[in-house]
Every structure is written in structure tokens, then in C-alpha cells.
């Protein structure tokens, strides 16, 4: 293996390796202690009022997230994210879409309407979609991590915001 390939391989392991950070003991013969991965900073917590009250979907329709007659499910996602794709495709098959007492909107982070519409049509997504081209909506919720499933009560208080990576993400939805 040449030097540039070895460097590239090392960089990949460093950048994309495990999510826990091993702690070395400066040459001592002690075991390595695994530290949990740092959690992404969140700005919204259970009991907070949802910071957005209306949003325009990719079709130009206003979605009222301040409706006191409905529970809400707000999803922060990206079309390129495999976890986001899995969550929205599962939601597509879920009875939640047919529940008239729930308002659902998925907001694509840093993507254009055109790209999201194309992705929606290719994947037959039925959820109302909006875009957050400049990340101004997303940054009201967290520093990083998608998809995020945010359940909101009828009185517009956040019940729970979950970082929904992995599988069976819809099990994280509780009102």
C-alpha cells in the first residue's frame, strides 16, 4: 500500500470510526475506557412551546402548526439521509397518515423545493413536505442529527424530540 492510500485509510477510520471515544492512559498498562459519544446539543425540550406556528409546504400551501385541535408530528430530515428515508417510508405505511386528529409535516434541512419534490415523487411520499433552505428552522431545534421526530400536544407544547436513527423509528412516537 502506498503512503497516500495508507493515509487515506487512516483518515477514514479516524473520521468515520466508532461513535465512542477511547481514552488512552498515557502509556500505562491500564484498560481503555470507552466514553459515550457526545450528544448533539438540543434547544427544544419537553414542555416547550413549538417554535414554529405555520410553514409553507413545497406546493405553496400554508400548514398551521398552531392548531389547538390537533396533535402534531414534525419531522426534521434530509433526502440524502438513509435514516430519514427509512422513517418517512415507514410513516408512509403508517395509520398515522389517516388520523384526522394529527397534523404531520416533514421539513427538509438545507434542500430546495425542487429537489424535495423530485425525491417525494420518486419515493411516493404522502407526508406534507416543506423545506428549510437556510437551516433557520432546524437551528431552533438542535445543532445536529437527523431525522428528528418531534411530537407536539394540542396546546402546542413539545412532548418529546427524538433523534430517530436506526430501525423501528415510529416506535419513538408517543403522545
Rosetta blueprint (number, residue, H / E / L):
1 X L
2 X L
3 X H
4 X H
5 X H
6 X H
7 X H
8 X H
9 X H
10 X H
11 X H
12 X H
13 X H
14 X H
15 X H
16 X H
17 X L
18 X L
19 X L
20 X L
21 X E
22 X E
23 X E
24 X L
25 X L
26 X L
27 X L
28 X L
29 X L
30 X L
31 X L
32 X L
33 X E
34 X E
35 X E
36 X L
37 X L
38 X L
39 X L
40 X L
41 X L
42 X E
43 X L
44 X L
45 X L
46 X L
47 X L
48 X L
49 X E
50 X L
51 X L
52 X L
53 X L
54 X E
55 X E
56 X E
57 X E
58 X L
59 X L
60 X L
61 X L
62 X E
63 X E
64 X E
65 X L
66 X L
67 X L
68 X L
69 X L
70 X L
71 X E
72 X E
73 X E
74 X E
75 X E
76 X E
77 X E
78 X L
79 X L
80 X L
81 X L
82 X H
83 X H
84 X H
85 X H
86 X H
87 X H
88 X H
89 X H
90 X H
91 X H
92 X H
93 X L
94 X L
95 X H
96 X H
97 X H
98 X H
99 X L
100 X L
101 X L
102 X E
103 X E
104 X E
105 X E
106 X E
107 X E
108 X E
109 X E
110 X L
111 X L
112 X L
113 X H
114 X H
115 X H
116 X H
117 X H
118 X H
119 X H
120 X H
121 X H
122 X H
123 X H
124 X L
125 X L
126 X L
127 X L
128 X E
129 X E
130 X E
131 X E
132 X E
133 X L
134 X L
135 X L
136 X L
137 X L
138 X H
139 X H
140 X H
141 X L
142 X E
143 X L
144 X L
145 X L
146 X L
147 X L
148 X E
149 X E
150 X E
151 X E
152 X E
153 X L
154 X L
155 X L
156 X L
157 X E
158 X E
159 X E
160 X E
161 X E
162 X E
163 X E
164 X L
165 X L
166 X L
167 X L
168 X L
169 X H
170 X H
171 X H
172 X H
173 X L
174 X L
175 X L
